[in-house]
Amino acid sequence: MAKNKRKRNQNPQPFEADDDSVASTKKRFRAAKHHQKQDKMISYGMSLKIVKEVLLQQKEIDEEDSAGNFNGAFGSVEEERNKHEEEEDIDDFGGFSETQSQFGNYEDIDEEDEKLLEAFLSRNAGPERTLADLIIQKIKESDANAASETRPLPKLDDSLIDLYKGVGKFLNKYTAGKMPKAFKHIPSMLLWEDVLYLTELEYWSPNAMFQATKIFASNLGAKKAERFYRLVLLPRVRDDIRKNKRLHFALYQSLTKALYKAAAFNKGILLPLCKSGTCNLREADIIGSVLQKVSFPRLHSSVALMMLAEMEFCGTTSYFIKLLLEKKYALPYCVVDAVVSHFMRFLEDTRIMPVIWHQSLLAFVQRSVQKLCKEDKDNLRILAETQKHKFVTPEIIRELDNSRNRGEEDDLILMASPISVINKAIEEDRFDIPDVPMEED
């Protein structure tokens, strides 16, 4: 039995703290608030890329506006794409049932908020232009004989016109199943917009619009996809919301598919919607929910945020600014500065700002307060005192007062835990025992 007795483990340094325990105590700091955590640094290259993308998108939008929105659409020929890409997925479509045909429960939208936002909407905005409007205008300008016709036909082969009129009748009643092969060839055509016009796209069923969005998003380049979104999908979505006070589920899914081409979504859906000056709270709520649910790349999110900040304010602009800020992407200084300038435009505005404006300002200071310089903070503090909200403004002031300025470093002394750290191990000599006086018997 004695042989099996375990040897006693004697520690020559019983009170010596090991390295791991010392290291772990050094790392004990008070956790920072979630919204004040240090953002990842944005590289100079990423900042430059965002600025270039903003300038490029703005240039393209200006060129399209000056060209009457359609002249440049028919001049370029792209290499033909694979006509059968994702064909299996498209042909297996089973349709959306009527039980899921409507998206959203928007009865809880505050009527007072809607009325307040209406004060910021444009009163002089003209009707929204669709693809059919532009094609009709183009035909009438090139053919004097067609000037009196309600829906003139483009100068195409008669057999092609008959074919795509038949496709249009099919799409009008489409619910599920295969899409016509003739329709799948449209994205590869030079005059794809003229051919699309023949199908009378304003009468497509919602399920047909969903399938069309999948086909065009997959097979068109970014510029052409942007035109399809802006001239076909966006007018249809807004019209459905206007008529039904909610959005058909198939059309909502169309917006989700459209977001996979993020640059085209920016230029074809988000920016035109806000630029129109007529986007109401219900439209912003429904379309904004797509941005909340679907991943949106950081580059395109920053570009959209910067362009919205520089755009003329229409009330619901604040809703989209808030949504993009709540993506919690690290923002480059150029975007932060643009958002500061956006809010400072309201310093002398005498109108009562809607709640969503105050909420977007709060979201901004919560997310980017450590990227603000002292001057920006002082200006935003003055703005918050001028444009007050009894619940939101105190939170904004608190965030501005309890944060670092741009360029300042963390004060590690304030953040450190009061727990003491052992810097040197305690040594003990087991044989150096002091004399202990004993009582005499």
N, C-alpha and C positions, 0 to 999 in steps of 0.2 A: 504493500500500500504506500509505503514511504517513497518508493521509486516513482510512483505516479503523481506525487504531490507537485502541484504547480509552483514554479518559482515566483517569488514575490517581485513585482515590477517596482523598482526603486527609481524615483526621479531625482537625478542629481541637482536639478534646478526646479524645485516644486512651485515656486512663485513666479517663474519667468513667463511673461506674456508672449504667446506666439505671434508671428508676423501677421497672420490672417486676422487675429482679433484686433491688433493695433490698426491694421488697414481698414477694417470694417468700422471701427469707431471714428476714424478720420472722415469717413464718408457720410456720417450722420448729420444731415442738414435738414432744416425745416423745409418741407416741400413747398415749392412755389405754387401760386394759384394756377389753375389749369389754363386760364386765358392769358397768363403772364409768362408762360414757359417760353424759353428762348427759342425763337424760330431758327430754322436752318438758314445759313447764309446763302443769299442768292449770288451766284457768280456774275462777274461783269459780263461774260458772254451771254448769259440768260437775260440780263437786263437789256443788253443791246438788241438781242433777238426780239424781245417784246416790243421795244420802241420801233424797230424796223417793221414788224408785223402790223402794228397800229398804223404807221404811215402808209404801208402798202394797201391795207384794207380801206383806209380813208381815200386814197388816190383812186382805187377801183370804183368805190361808191360815187365819187365826184365825176369820174369819167362816164359812168353809166347815166348819171343824172343829166350831164351836159349833152349826151348823145341821144337823149329822148328815150332812154331805157331799153332800146331794142336794136339800134343800128349795128352795134358791135357783136351781136349775138350770132350772126350768120356768116362771119368772115373767116373763121378758123376751122380747120379740119383736124380732128384728133385721130390717132391710130385706132382702128376698130378693135373694140374689146371682145372678149370671149362672150358670144351671144348666149351661151348656155350656162354661164356662171350662176351658181346657186339655183339652177333650174329645178332640181329635185325638191329643194326646200320650198320653193314657190308653188310647185304643182301639188305638193302634199298638204297645202293649206286647207284646214277643215272649217274655216269660218269662225266668226264670233257669234255666240248665241244671243238671243234677245235679252236673256237675263243679265248678261254682262255688256249690254249694248250702250249703256250710259256710264260715264265715269264721274265720280265725285258727288259729294253731298255739300252743296255750297249755300244751303238755306241760312247758315249761321253767319253769313257776311253781314257786318254791321251797316245798316242803312245810313247812319250818320257819317261813318267813314267814307262811304261811297259818295255821299253828297259833298263832303269836304274835298274829296279828291277831284270831283267834277269841276271845281273852281280852277284847277290847274290844267285841265284839258284844253286843247286847241279848239277854238270856235270856227276857225276859217279853214280847217283841213278839208280838202276835197275828197271825193270818193276814192276808195282803194282800187288801184288798177290791177287787173288780172291779165293772164296770158292772152285770153280771148280779146280783151280790149286792145292790147298792143298789136296783135296780128291783124285785127280789123282795121286799125289805124294805118298799119303798113300797107295793107292791100288797097285801101281807098286813096292813099297818097300816090301809089304807083299806077293805079288804074282809075281814070276819071269815070268810066262807065259803071264802076262798082260803088260810086259815092252814095247812091240812093238806096242801096241794098242794106237790109238789116244785118244779115250774116253772110257776107260775100265769101266766095271760095278762093283759096290761093291757086296760083297757076301751076298745077301739078297734073300728072297723067290721070285721065278719067278713071282708069282701072284702079289706080292707087286711092283716088278719092272714094270710090265705091267700097273698096276693101276696108278702109279705116272708118267709114261711116257705119259699116256693119259691126266692126269691133266696138265702136261707141255704144251701139244698141245692146251688145252683149254685156259691156261693163256697167250699163245702167241697171241691169238686173242681177249682176254677179253677187253670189253669196259665198261660194267655196269651190275648190277644185282647181283644175288647170287654167292657166291664163293663155290666151291666144298667142301662138308663136309670132304672129305679125306684130303684136304689141311689144314683145321682147326685143324685136329688132330696132325699135324706135331710137333708143339711146345711141346707136351707131350711125344714125343718119345725119347728113349734113344739115338738112332743114327739119330737124326733129321737132322744133316748136310748131311749125306749120302743120306737120302730120299729127301732132298731139291735139292741135286745135280742131282737126277734123272729127275727132272722137267725142266732141262736145263734153269736155271734162267736167264742166260744172254740174252735169247730171250723173256722174259716176256714183255708184253706191259707196258707202263708207268702207266696205271690205275691199272694193276695187281700188280705192285710194290707198289703203294700206299696202296692197300688193304692188301698186305702181311705185310707191315710195321706196319699197325694198329694191325693186328693179333699178330705179333711177339712182338711188344712193349707191348701189353696187357698181353700176356700169357707166356713170357719168363722172367726169373730172370735177374738181372742186368748184370751178366757176359755173359750169352748167348745172351742177347740183344746186348751187346757191340760187340760180334763176328759177329752177323748178320749185324750190322751197318758197321763194318769195312771191312768185306769180301764180302758183297752183295750190300748194299745201296751206300756206298761211291764210289766204283769203277764204279757203274752204273751212278751216278751223274756226276762224273768227265768225264766219256766217253761222256755223252750227251753234256756237256758244250764244250768239245774239238771239237766235230763234228759240233755242231750247233751254237757255239758262244753265246748261251743262254741256259736256262734250261726249260725243259718241265714243265708245271704247276703242273701236277700230281706228278712229282719227287720233285718239290719244296715243295708241300704239304706233301710229305713223310718226308722231313727233318723237317718240322714243327712238325709232329707227333712224330718223333724220339726225339725231344728236351724234351718231357714230361718225359723221363727217363734221367735226366740231367747227372748223373754219367756215364751212358753208352754212351751218346752223347759226353762227354769229351773224353773218352778213345776210342770210336769207330769212331768218325768223326773228331772232332777239332784237337786233338793231333796228330793222324796219318797223317792228311792232312799237318800240319806244319812240322812234323818230316820227311816227305818224301823228303823235300828239293826241291820239284818241283811245289809247289802251286803258280800259277801265279795270277796276279792282278784281272783278270776276275773271277776266281774261288773264290778268297777271297771276292770279292765284292758281289757275289751272295749268297754264303754260309753265309757270315757275316751278310747279311740283315735279315736272319732268327734270329740271335742273337739279332738284333735290335728290331724286331717286337714281339718276344715271350718272356714272362717272364722267367728269368733265376735265380734260387735261389742264394742267396748271398754266401752261403758256396761253392757251385760248381763254381760260378764265381771267387771267391778268389783262389780256388784250380787251376782252369784253368790258371788264371793270373800268379800264382807263377810258374807253370810248364812251361808255355810259356817263362817266363823270364829266366829260367834256361836252356832252350833248345838252341841248336845251331841255330843261326840266319839265316833265309832264305829270308829276304826281306819283304814278306807279313806277317811275324810274327808281325811286327809293326802294321799292319792293325787290327789284332785281339786284340792286347794289347790295342790299342786305343778304340776299341769298348767296351771292358770290363771295361776300366776306365770310359767311358762315361755312364755306368750304374749307376754311382755315388753312389755305395755302400761304406760304411765306411770300410776301409781296416785295418787289424791288422798290427802291426809293422813288423812282419816277412815277410809279402807280400811286404810292402813298401821297406824294405831293399833289398829284392830280385830284385825288379824292379830297384832300384838305381844301384845295382851291374850289372844288365843287360845293362844299358846305359853306365856305366863307362868302359865296355869292348871296347867301340869304341873310347876311348880317343886318342889312337895312330894309329887308322885305317886311312890309307891314301886314301881310296876310297871315292868318293863323295856319301854322304848318300842321299837316296831318300826323297822326300818331306814328305811322310807318316811317316818316322822315326822322322823327326823334329816335325810333328804334334802330334805324340804319346808322345814325350817328353814334349811338351807343355800341352797336356791333363793331363799328370802325375803331373806336378808341379802345375797346376791349381787346381787339385782335392786333392792332398796330400801334398801341400807345408808346411802346418802347422804341419805335422808329420815328417818333416825332421829335423835332428839335424844340428847345424851350420857347422860341418865338411862336411856333405853331400851337403849342399847348396854351400859351397866353391868349392867342387869338380865338382858339376854340372855347376857352373858358368864357371869354367875353360873349361869344356867339350863344353859348348855352344859357348865359344870364339874360340875353336879349330874347331868344326864342325858348321860352320855358314850357316844360311839361311837369306837372306836379309829382309824377311817379318816376319818369325817366331821367329828368335833368339831374337830380341828386346823385344818381348812379354814374352819370357822365362826369360830373365834377369829382366824385370820389376816385374814379379811374385816373383822371388827369393829375390829381394831387398825390396819389400813391404809386407813382411809377418813375422809372428812370427816363432820362432824356436820351436822344439819339447819340450814340458814341460813348456813353458812360458805361463803366463796367460794374459787375455785381459787387456789392459790399459783402465779402465773405464773412467778416466779423459779425455783422448783424444776422446773417443767415445761419451761422454755426450753432450747433447744439451746445448747451451748458455742460454736457457730460464731459468729465475730465478724460484725458488721453494719457496712457502710460508711455512715456518716451524712453525710459531706461528700465531694463529688467532689474528686479530686486534680488540681490545675491545673499546667500545664507551659508554660514559655515556650521555644519552640524556638530562639530567637535569643539567649537568655541562657546561653551555653555557657562553662563555666569554662576557664581556661587549662590546657593540658596540657603539662608540661615535656617537651622532646624531648632525646634524647641527642645529643651532638655527635659528628660523624664523626671 
